[in-house]
Amino acid sequence: MATKQRGRPRSFDRDTALEQATMEFWRRGYEVTSIADLTRAMGIGAPSLYAAFGDKQALFEEVFCGYQATHGAFATRALTEEPTARESVARLLREAAAEFTDPAHPYGCMVISAAANCTTEAVSDALREQRTAGLGAIETRIAADIEAGRLPGTTDAGTLARFVATVFQGMSQQARDGATRADLEAVAVAAMTVWPGAPTLRP
């Protein structure tokens, strides 16, 4: 007589589940997203979530790394692939307008959205460090152009970089509030008029 085999644990596609978790954190933010929200979105039970990803914070850390390598990678490309800081920033803001309003995923930037009302210190610190790193990357590109003579020596690299970061972050929130791609592309064009040597917009 054959013995009855024990049932195997339910399997799931880890990458798919991780992408679903990304959407949930992106949509809701880190703090208010519960384990129940995550298991419902990922289509798995809490034991499977803990076994595969660890706790909520560990899952978010993996989501965060994945986001930087996929949905958020356009920012790094923009700041490294263009020949000048001006072209890099123009591309950054132009592509942000497209990415932040893409209906294939929640609007805005997940790194910015996830930080809203976040009281978990380790997560809040990590998100702030990422924003600071982005600011530093913009400033580095600007400073290099000042050194190379492509921007006036009187240019304040820190202030100009912070202006760009502020516009970028504001575009994320505007997208979540309903701004369209065309709306944000117009903002990107307007923002570039403050660039040293750029023509001003006519009313």
Secondary structure, DSSP 8 states (H G I E B T S, - for coil): -------------HHHHHHHHHHHHHHH-TTT--HHHHHHHHTS-HHHHHHHH-SHHHHHHHHHHHHHHTTTHHHHHHHHHSSSHHHHHHHHHHHHHHHHT-TTS-SS-HHHHTTTT---HHHHHHHHHHHHHHHHHHHHHHHHHHHTTSS-TT--HHHHHHHHHHHHHHHHHHHHTT--HHHHHHHHHHHGGGSTT------
